Amino acid sequence: MAEPAVPHATHQVPAHIAIIMDGNGRWAQQRGLPRIEGHRRGVETVRRIIDATREFGVRMLTLYAFSAENWRRPQDEVGALMRLLELYLKRELKTFVKNRIQLRTIGRTHELPPGAQRQLARTIKATRDFSDYTLTLALNYGSRSEVVDAAHSYAAALAAGEISPSDRSWESFSRHLYTGDLPDPDLVIRTSGETRLSNFLLLQAAYAEFVFTPVLWPDFGRDDLAQAIAEYSRRERRYGKTSAQCGGSDEQ
Ligand code: FPP
C-alpha cells in the first residue's frame, strides 16, 4: 500500500529533522543545465520543505547548506552559492517573521563572505525571540572542526574555573558544540542515493534514525518528506535498552 501523503495521526513525528541536501548538481547535469541552476532549484526545495515540516508539526529543521569541504569546489560555484544564500535570506526575512521562524547557524560562519555574514546577522537578530520553529543552517560546517572548536572552548571554561575538573559529563561538553542547547536530531535524511554522513552532525546524530532516499534534492517534495516520517515512525528507538524495556514484543 502506498504511504500517505501526510503523516497519519498514529505516526510519530520527529521533533527535529536534519537534512543533507544532495543532488543539485546531478539534477542540473541531467537536464544539460549549469550546476548553479540545480542549486537555484534547491533553494525552492528549501522553501517547500520548511512549509511541509511546519505543516506536519516538526519543530526544528537543520539543513547542511555548505560544508567546510565545499570551498574545494570551483570558485564560480562557491561564489554563486554564497550569493544564493544572501539573496535567499534577504527574500525570506519577512516570511520568517510572519511565520515566527527562528534562524540559527552552525559552523565557522565568520569565514563566510561579508555580505552573507551581514545578512545572517540581520536575520538572526530579527528572529531570535521566536520559539515556534527553529531553522538551523549549517554553513562552513564540519563535525571535526566543531569538535576542535568545542575542545578549545571547553578548555578555556575549565581554565576559568567555570567547569569543575571532576565534571566529565557529555551534557557539560556538548554545550560547547555549535549546537549548544539545540536538541539532537531525531531523523537525518540524505537525498540523492548517497549513504554517507559527510562530516555532518556526527556526535549529535548518535541516536538518530537515518533515511536515505534516491530522490535528488531539487525534486524532493512534501510527499517524500511524509514517506521519510512514516519510515521513521516504524523504527523503534531503544537508546541502548532492550526492545521489551521500550514496550516492544521482542525480548532480544
Ligand atoms: C549538494 O548538491 C548541495 C550543496 C553542496 C549545496 C546545498 C545548497 C542549496 C540547496 C542551496 C542554498 C541553500 C540555502 C539554504 C540558501 P551537489 O551540488 O553536491 O550535487 P551533486 O552531488 O549532484 O553534484
Residues whose N, C-alpha, C, O or C-beta is under 5 A from the ligand:
A	BS01	FPP	M21 D22 G23 N24 G25 R26 W27 H39 G42 V43 V46 Y64 A65 L84 L85 Y88
